[in-house]
Each structure stands twice: as C-alpha cells, then as structure tokens.
Amino acid sequence: MPSIDKIHRILEALRRHYKTGMTNKEISREIGIPPSTSYRILASLLKYDYVRRNRKDARYFLGFTHLRLAEAVVEGMDLSAVCLPYLEELHNQTEETTFFALFNGQQCVTMQTCGQVDTRVAVGLGEVMPLHAAASGKAVLAFLSRKEAERLLRGMKLEIFTPRTHRSVGALRKELEEIRRTGIAVNRQEFHNGINALAAPIFNNEGRPVGSIALVGTSIDLDPAQLEEYAPLFIEAAASITERLGGAYPREIVEYWKQRENG
C-alpha cells in the first residue's frame, strides 16, 4: 500500500473517531497495517500538527493543521461553482428549474440557476428569496441558531405575496419545526401563484447554513406527489455539497430519509 494511502486511511479513521480519539494499536488494527508502520506515520504527522496526541492516554486526534487548510479551501471556494454540477444533475432528473440561493444574513439570493431555458419557470440571478415565503429561504431559516432565527423572526415583516403566504410568525415557527425534522422546505404557491418549490439547506464546515439548493416548477408539474418523490434527491445532493465544504449533514435528517427509503 503506497504511503499516501496509509496516511489517508489513518486520517479518515481519526475523523470517524474524532470524539474519542484512537491509540496506535487501534489505528493499526482498523486500517490493517503493522503497529510499527502506523507509529512511524503518526510520528511524522505529529511533527507537522496533522495529528495531536493526548499525553495521559496516548490517544491520537486530528491536529489543527486541518483547520488552517480547511479555512483556506472554504474561503477560496466559489459556492456557485461547487453547486452547479449538482444542479445540472437534479435538473436532468426532474426536468425542472433548479437553483442555488446564498444566505446573506437577512435573506437568500439566487446565485446559480440551471434549466430555466427549457422549463416553464425561470429564476433570475440575483432574485431575492424571502425567508418566510420561499422554500429556499425557509430551508435556511429553519437551521440557523435559535438565537439568530428568533432575531430574524422578531424583525421580520411578513410581506404577503399570495393568499397562501404565511401571515403569522406562529404558523411559520410551526413549519420550521417540521423542516428541522425532515430537512426539506416546501413552498406551495406561497411566493408566486401557480408555482411550487422545494429546497434543502447547505452547511459549511462550522455547521452553519450558508444557502440552499432548490427546485421550482408549476403547481401542476410539481404536485405533492412529485415534491415527495424529488425530496430525497435534494437531501442527497445537499449532503454531498456540504461534505465538499468540509461540513457534515445533520445526522437525524440523514437517518430520517434512510428510514423512509427502507420503508
């Protein structure tokens, strides 16, 4: 096994056991290499802070070099470019318009779209997606910290776009609880008459929602059955994008959809 493969497997093992750490013996057993080999690799990784060792029990953990590298990767990453191949795949699967909306601290703004040319519904770049009415906005609002979400809710003007737009913060809060359970936000003609949408949040390496990927179409094409069918596709794509950003998708949401899939 080449040395880089051994290093990768050691780091991945430590990532999986990030809470408890691992001894050299446990690492060697898990990845299938001699303890002497894993010890030599760990000594080199320790030198450059890729791993750190607890002096009390000699357990190894990931080191702080990864944080520095992750920060540089995330800061230099174009989120729209990261999302585009997933949006293209989702468009091919659904034959509807897909888009990425970035959260700017107050609302979501469309930064990347796919399929608007050959579908019935177009979404413009720079289009604002309100947190209380658009699926992409609600997907983010549901996963902000309670403190930040409450601050936004208290100052929120519930602009009425259609007869189905939320008119009370209480009703919106109730829906946000359901979104936190499933990971999917739905807009059933709440933003535009005759238009339905669904969205799933994207998280950064700190677990904060930075935006969402969404699907939009006519209420005829995206009826409740279609929204239900497409939801797991968006969870899977959003989880993959989150992983590329160095984050981890909420475990309870992943488990929820696994249970749904297994019937």
Secondary structure as UniProt FT lines:
FT   HELIX           3..16
FT   TURN            17..20
FT   HELIX           24..31
FT   HELIX           35..47
FT   TURN            48..49
FT   STRAND          51..53
FT   TURN            55..57
FT   STRAND          60..62
FT   HELIX           65..75
FT   HELIX           79..94
FT   STRAND          97..103
FT   STRAND          108..114
FT   TURN            125..126
FT   STRAND          128..129
FT   TURN            131..133
FT   HELIX           135..141
FT   TURN            142..143
FT   HELIX           146..154
FT   TURN            163..164
FT   HELIX           169..182
FT   STRAND          185..188
FT   TURN            193..194
FT   STRAND          195..203
FT   TURN            205..206
FT   STRAND          209..218
FT   TURN            219..222
FT   HELIX           224..244
FT   TURN            245..246
FT   HELIX           251..262
//
